[in-house]
Amino acid sequence: MAAKKKEDNQEEKKLTVEEAFMQIESKIQALDSDEISLEDSFKEYQEGMKLLKYCHEAIEEVEQKVQKIAEDGSLEEFE
């Protein structure tokens, strides 16, 4: 199970934030469908939450980099 989680994280890391948001949009559309089963909707929801977490972490990382640059005096703090 740990190997699968590591594999999932590596796959997500290959995505850009924009690609992850596109996949999230796709999952939202699938969840809006009247044709989706309960099991499939749960799977789509879980995958969407993983993608949202990935996006949040990626954005946080960029914010930290900008703040570090700001500490050097070259840019103002990112808000």
C-alpha positions in Angstrom: 0.0 0.0 0.0 2.9 2.4 0.8 4.3 1.7 -2.7 1.0 2.7 -4.3 0.9 6.0 -2.4 4.5 6.8 -3.4 3.6 6.0 -7.0 0.5 8.2 -6.9 2.6 11.1 -5.4 5.2 10.7 -8.2 2.5 10.8 -10.8 0.9 13.9 -9.3 4.3 15.6 -9.1 4.6 15.3 -12.9 1.5 17.4 -13.4 1.5 21.2 -13.6 -1.0 23.0 -11.4 -3.0 23.9 -14.5 -3.2 20.2 -15.6 -4.3 19.2 -12.1 -7.0 21.8 -12.2 -8.2 20.5 -15.5 -8.4 17.0 -14.0 -10.3 18.4 -11.1 -12.8 20.0 -13.5 -13.2 16.7 -15.2 -13.9 15.0 -11.9 -16.5 17.6 -11.0 -18.3 17.0 -14.3 -18.3 13.3 -13.7 -19.8 13.8 -10.2 -22.5 16.0 -11.7 -23.5 13.2 -14.0 -26.8 11.4 -13.2 -25.2 8.2 -14.6 -22.4 7.8 -12.0 -22.6 5.0 -9.4 -22.0 5.6 -5.7 -18.8 3.7 -5.8 -17.5 5.7 -8.8 -18.6 9.0 -7.3 -16.6 8.1 -4.2 -13.5 7.2 -6.3 -13.8 10.5 -8.3 -14.2 12.5 -5.0 -11.1 10.9 -3.5 -9.0 11.5 -6.6 -10.2 15.1 -6.7 -9.3 15.7 -3.1 -5.8 14.3 -3.8 -5.4 16.7 -6.7 -6.6 19.6 -4.6 -4.1 18.8 -1.9 -1.4 18.6 -4.6 -2.4 22.0 -6.0 -2.5 23.5 -2.5 1.0 22.2 -1.7 2.4 23.4 -5.1 1.0 26.9 -4.6 2.3 27.0 -1.0 5.8 26.1 -2.3 5.7 28.9 -4.8 4.6 31.4 -2.1 7.4 30.3 0.2 9.9 30.8 -2.6 8.6 34.3 -3.3 8.8 35.1 0.4 12.4 33.9 0.6 13.2 36.1 -2.3 11.5 39.0 -0.5 13.8 38.4 2.6 16.8 39.0 0.3 15.3 42.4 -0.4 14.8 42.0 -4.1 11.0 41.7 -3.9 8.2 42.6 -1.5 6.4 39.8 0.4 3.9 37.9 -1.6 0.4 38.0 -0.1 
